[in-house]
Amino acid sequence: MKIAIVIVRILLGLLFLFASVTYFMHATPPPELQGNAKLFTDGLTASGYMMPLVKSIELLCAIAFLSGRMVTLANIVILPVTVNILMINIFLLPEGLPIALVVFLANLFLIYAYRDNYRTVFRLKRNENNTLT
């Protein structure tokens, strides 16, 4: 199981590293999109901050995955990104759905693999008034 965790973590890190570096370095031209997918990506680009923010998060999480440090935090930070990647591919770009599903499932696998680290986040505690917080 430990080998599978390392393999998935490294592959996911490399994927996010490639996606973020190619975005910032303008290494590959953006794909030609049609219809609603074009409107959606044009809106994200027009905001001026959303795509750089998402790609920065991807870069930071890729570094965490590849270095093996703060993987628990990176799993949670990157989860909304992977959910959005999945939803965009379900509703706007179904041809990319297999890769999006693999990325989402890999993120869920890593969250499951590091599940013991999340126990304290979801544990209810009693405060001095003996009420749950």
C-alpha positions, 0 to 999 in steps of 0.5 A: 500500500505504501508503494501505491501511495507514493506512486499516486502522489508522485504521478499526481504531483507531476501532472499538476506541476506540468499543468501549472508550469506550462500555464505560467511559461506559456509552453503550450497554446491553449486548446481551441474550445467551442460553445459553453466551454469557450464562454466558461474559460473566457470568463475565467481568463477575463476575471484576471485572477482566477486562472493564476490563482488556480495554477498557483495552487496547483503548483504549490500542491505539486511541490508538496506531493513531489516533496512528500511534505504537507501532503495532508494539507495539499490533499485538502487544498487541491480537492476543490480544484479536482472537483471543478476539473471533474465538473467542467469535464462532465458538463462542458468537455466530456472528451476529457472526462477519463483524465479528470476522473483519474485525477479526482479519484487519485486525490480521493485515494490520497485523502483516504491514505492519509485519513488518520491525519484528518481525524482531529479535524472532524473530532467533536470536543467538549468546551468548559461548559461541557457542550460540544464544539 
